[in-house]
């Protein structure tokens, strides 16, 4: 159960949903994307540490069960509500002030490209309080610094409860540096997103 009504109001006010994860996060991320209704009115940006051929695999899985459009991010592509965007392998995904994407080939961050930190930090500058970010299971600290910037800009920031994460290091890092305003288990995350 959500701790207060204010959280639901801030979620409704958001224009984008950022979902970050690494090892152990695929199952819950898949469940969320599959549960999104066709009428979902926010852009969803999925940054997950992955191998190069990952998009074709999940695109197929999502296409079989998703009610919402799934696209791999392209350079300068606009951010449109009601679409799930998946960060491509071997690039960092930036969100630019025109509310479009930029792809960057800089060095890996926390051994990862795409880096969750890079996307979260750029989203903070553009969307500020009109953003909700959730950090899931992972084996390193990627996402914690970016989430702190989001929180400082007024975004709603949530970490998956480390007790239920397969790899607790990623959400735990966001909690330890005070980046996660809330710590929710998956049941409460689903309640917030109003999906089943």
GISULSUL-V391971 format. One record per backbone hydrogen bond with DSSP energy under -1.0 kcal/mol. CO is the residue of the C=O (numbers start at 1). NH is the residue of the N-H. If there is no record, write none. Layout:
co: (CO	CO)
nh: (NH	NH)
This chain:
co: (5	6	7	8	9	15	16	17	18	19	20	21	22	25	26	27	28	29	30	31	37	43	44	45	46	47	51	53	54	55	56	57	58	59	60	62	69	71	74	77	83	84	85	86	92	94	96	99	100	101	102	104	109	112	113	115	116	117	118	119	120	121	122	123	127	130	130	131	132	133	134	135	137	138	141	143	144	145	146	147	148	149	150	151	156	157	158	159	161	167	168	169	170	171	172	173	174	174	175	182	184	185	186	187	188	189	190)
nh: (9	10	11	12	13	43	132	45	134	47	136	49	25	29	30	31	32	33	34	35	40	17	85	19	87	21	54	57	58	59	60	61	62	63	64	66	84	86	77	101	44	71	46	73	104	102	99	79	96	76	94	92	112	109	90	119	120	121	122	123	124	125	126	127	130	15	16	156	18	158	20	160	22	170	144	147	148	149	150	151	152	153	155	154	133	182	135	184	164	138	172	173	174	175	176	177	179	180	178	159	161	189	190	191	192	193	195)
